[in-house]
């Protein structure tokens, strides 16, 4: 999965979700929405679906630290490998780009969320990000970057979405009344009536090392909560 923030102050993503099924079988779904416009905020998400939805709630001002820990316990009970328990959200809002992420290592250390400001005018996350980033660095646009990632990454495909071209989705993620309710909801409906089913399917990606990125000037203002 590739999500890109670009100089044009918008976010785009491909439409492929990769499910790792029992027995090592891989299944692709090329009809997934990974980028959302919510008021003045645009965000794109990568990783385990449940975690990225929780990070989306955090963007809307909800305190979901306990929900993330509950979700982590739920994943462990369902024997999901720790290296797969990761969610990332890349955001553009009012002249500012930043990344939120959470993963098994952070949760076990007592930190539910790690975040950082992006100090350059473009960025990419997800399984194809290493192929998209050089295109952005060379002056290419979001579409060019995602198309390049599609050539090299099987997890990137299915077309391209641009968040700012969508209808405004103020209810892209519905706040749960409790962690228990969140984990057992079948899905959520946005204000346009589009239904997205919740699941634990996983698009392979890897956690960003913010401290290493800070050393080379890609991010700053790293925080953990």
C-alpha positions as CSV (number, residue, x, y, z in Angstrom):
1,X,0.0,0.0,0.0
2,X,1.3,3.4,-0.9
3,X,0.1,6.7,0.6
4,X,1.7,9.9,-0.6
5,X,1.8,13.5,0.7
6,X,3.0,16.0,-2.0
7,X,3.9,19.6,-2.6
8,X,0.4,20.3,-3.9
9,X,-0.8,19.9,-0.3
10,X,-2.9,16.8,-1.1
11,X,-2.8,13.1,-0.4
12,X,-3.3,10.1,-2.7
13,X,-3.2,6.4,-2.5
14,X,-3.6,3.2,-4.5
15,X,-6.7,1.0,-3.9
16,X,-5.2,-2.4,-3.2
17,X,-5.5,-4.2,0.2
18,X,-3.5,-7.4,0.6
19,X,-4.9,-10.1,2.9
20,X,-2.6,-12.7,4.3
21,X,-4.8,-15.8,4.6
22,X,-4.2,-19.0,6.6
23,X,-1.7,-21.3,4.9
24,X,0.2,-18.3,3.5
25,X,-2.3,-17.6,0.7
26,X,-2.3,-14.0,-0.5
27,X,-5.6,-12.3,-1.6
28,X,-5.9,-8.9,-3.2
29,X,-8.9,-6.5,-3.0
30,X,-8.5,-3.6,-5.5
31,X,-11.6,-1.6,-4.4
32,X,-10.4,-0.2,-1.0
33,X,-10.5,3.4,0.0
34,X,-7.3,4.4,1.9
35,X,-7.5,8.2,1.7
36,X,-10.1,10.4,3.3
37,X,-11.1,14.0,3.4
38,X,-12.5,15.1,6.7
39,X,-13.2,18.8,6.9
40,X,-9.8,20.6,6.4
41,X,-7.9,17.3,7.1
42,X,-6.8,14.8,4.5
43,X,-5.4,11.5,5.6
44,X,-4.1,8.2,4.1
45,X,-3.7,5.0,6.0
46,X,-1.5,1.9,5.8
47,X,-1.3,-1.3,7.8
48,X,-3.7,-3.3,10.0
49,X,-7.2,-2.0,9.3
50,X,-8.3,-1.8,13.0
51,X,-5.3,0.2,14.1
52,X,-5.5,2.7,11.2
53,X,-9.1,3.3,12.0
54,X,-8.2,4.0,15.6
55,X,-5.5,6.4,14.6
56,X,-8.1,8.1,12.4
57,X,-10.2,8.6,15.6
58,X,-7.2,10.1,17.3
59,X,-7.0,12.7,14.5
60,X,-10.6,13.7,15.3
61,X,-9.6,14.4,18.9
62,X,-10.7,11.2,20.6
63,X,-8.5,9.6,23.3
64,X,-8.2,6.1,22.1
65,X,-5.1,4.9,23.9
66,X,-7.0,2.3,25.9
67,X,-8.8,1.2,22.8
68,X,-5.5,0.6,21.1
69,X,-4.2,-1.5,24.0
70,X,-7.5,-3.5,23.9
71,X,-7.1,-4.0,20.2
72,X,-3.6,-5.2,20.7
73,X,-4.8,-7.8,23.2
74,X,-7.5,-8.8,20.8
75,X,-4.9,-9.4,18.1
76,X,-2.7,-11.4,20.4
77,X,-5.6,-13.6,21.4
78,X,-6.2,-14.2,17.7
79,X,-2.5,-15.2,17.3
80,X,-1.7,-12.3,14.9
81,X,2.1,-12.0,14.7
82,X,3.5,-9.0,16.6
83,X,5.4,-7.7,13.5
84,X,2.0,-7.5,11.7
85,X,0.4,-5.4,14.4
86,X,1.0,-1.9,13.0
87,X,-1.0,1.0,11.7
88,X,0.2,4.3,10.1
89,X,-1.7,7.4,9.1
90,X,-0.2,10.2,6.9
91,X,-2.0,13.5,7.3
92,X,-2.1,16.9,5.6
93,X,-3.9,19.7,7.4
94,X,-3.7,23.5,7.1
95,X,-0.1,23.7,5.8
96,X,1.2,20.9,8.1
97,X,2.0,17.3,7.3
98,X,2.5,14.7,10.0
99,X,2.6,11.0,10.6
100,X,1.0,9.0,13.3
101,X,1.8,5.3,13.9
102,X,1.4,2.6,16.5
103,X,2.9,-0.9,16.6
104,X,3.3,-3.9,18.9
105,X,6.7,-2.7,20.2
106,X,5.3,0.8,21.2
107,X,2.3,-0.7,22.9
108,X,4.3,-3.2,24.9
109,X,6.6,-0.3,26.0
110,X,3.5,1.6,27.3
111,X,3.3,4.1,24.4
112,X,0.1,3.9,22.4
113,X,0.9,6.4,19.7
114,X,4.1,7.8,18.2
115,X,3.9,10.9,16.0
116,X,6.2,13.3,14.1
117,X,5.9,16.3,11.9
118,X,7.2,16.0,8.3
119,X,9.8,18.6,7.7
120,X,9.9,18.2,3.9
121,X,7.0,19.0,1.5
122,X,6.4,15.4,0.5
123,X,6.4,11.9,2.0
124,X,5.1,8.4,1.5
125,X,4.2,5.4,3.7
126,X,3.2,1.8,3.1
127,X,4.7,-1.2,1.3
128,X,5.5,0.8,-1.9
129,X,6.8,3.9,-0.2
130,X,10.4,3.2,-0.9
131,X,9.6,3.3,-4.7
132,X,7.3,6.3,-4.5
133,X,9.6,8.5,-2.4
134,X,12.4,8.9,-5.0
135,X,9.8,10.0,-7.6
136,X,8.5,12.7,-5.3
137,X,12.0,13.8,-4.5
138,X,12.8,14.1,-8.2
139,X,9.8,16.5,-8.6
140,X,7.2,13.9,-9.7
141,X,3.6,14.1,-8.7
142,X,1.4,11.8,-6.6
143,X,0.1,9.8,-9.5
144,X,3.6,9.3,-10.9
145,X,4.9,8.1,-7.6
146,X,2.1,5.6,-7.0
147,X,2.4,4.3,-10.6
148,X,6.1,3.7,-10.0
149,X,5.4,1.8,-6.8
150,X,2.9,-0.4,-8.6
151,X,5.7,-1.6,-11.0
152,X,7.7,-2.9,-8.1
153,X,5.4,-3.7,-5.2
154,X,2.7,-6.4,-5.4
155,X,0.9,-4.7,-2.5
156,X,0.3,-1.5,-4.5
157,X,-2.3,-1.6,-7.3
158,X,-6.0,-1.3,-8.2
159,X,-6.0,2.4,-9.3
160,X,-5.4,5.7,-7.6
161,X,-7.5,7.8,-5.2
162,X,-7.0,11.4,-4.4
163,X,-8.5,12.6,-1.1
164,X,-9.3,16.1,-2.3
165,X,-11.4,14.7,-5.2
166,X,-13.7,12.9,-2.8
167,X,-16.9,14.3,-1.3
168,X,-16.2,15.6,2.1
169,X,-16.3,12.7,4.5
170,X,-16.8,14.2,8.0
171,X,-17.9,10.8,9.3
172,X,-15.3,8.7,7.6
173,X,-14.7,6.9,10.9
174,X,-17.5,6.6,13.4
175,X,-16.4,7.1,17.0
176,X,-17.0,3.9,19.1
177,X,-18.8,4.2,22.4
178,X,-16.4,1.7,23.9
179,X,-13.5,-0.5,22.9
180,X,-15.7,-3.6,23.1
181,X,-18.2,-2.0,20.7
182,X,-15.4,-1.0,18.4
183,X,-14.1,-4.5,18.1
184,X,-17.4,-6.0,17.4
185,X,-18.9,-3.5,15.0
186,X,-19.4,-5.0,11.5
187,X,-18.4,-1.7,9.9
188,X,-19.1,2.0,9.6
189,X,-21.1,4.2,7.2
190,X,-19.9,7.6,6.1
191,X,-22.2,10.5,5.5
192,X,-22.5,9.5,1.8
193,X,-23.9,6.1,2.8
194,X,-20.7,4.2,1.8
195,X,-20.2,1.1,4.0
196,X,-16.7,-0.1,4.9
197,X,-16.4,-3.5,6.6
198,X,-14.1,-3.8,9.6
199,X,-11.6,-6.6,9.5
200,X,-8.2,-7.7,10.7
201,X,-6.7,-8.1,7.2
202,X,-3.3,-6.7,6.9
203,X,-1.3,-4.9,4.1
204,X,2.4,-5.6,4.7
205,X,4.3,-2.5,5.7
206,X,6.9,-1.7,8.3
207,X,7.2,0.6,11.2
208,X,9.0,3.9,10.5
209,X,12.0,4.7,12.7
210,X,11.3,8.3,13.5
211,X,14.6,8.9,15.3
212,X,16.5,7.7,12.3
213,X,14.4,9.8,10.0
214,X,15.0,12.8,12.3
215,X,18.8,12.4,11.9
216,X,18.5,12.9,8.2
217,X,16.1,15.8,8.4
218,X,12.9,14.1,7.2
219,X,10.8,14.5,10.4
220,X,10.9,16.5,13.5
221,X,8.9,17.1,16.7
222,X,8.7,13.4,17.6
223,X,6.3,12.7,20.4
224,X,5.0,9.5,22.1
225,X,1.8,9.2,24.2
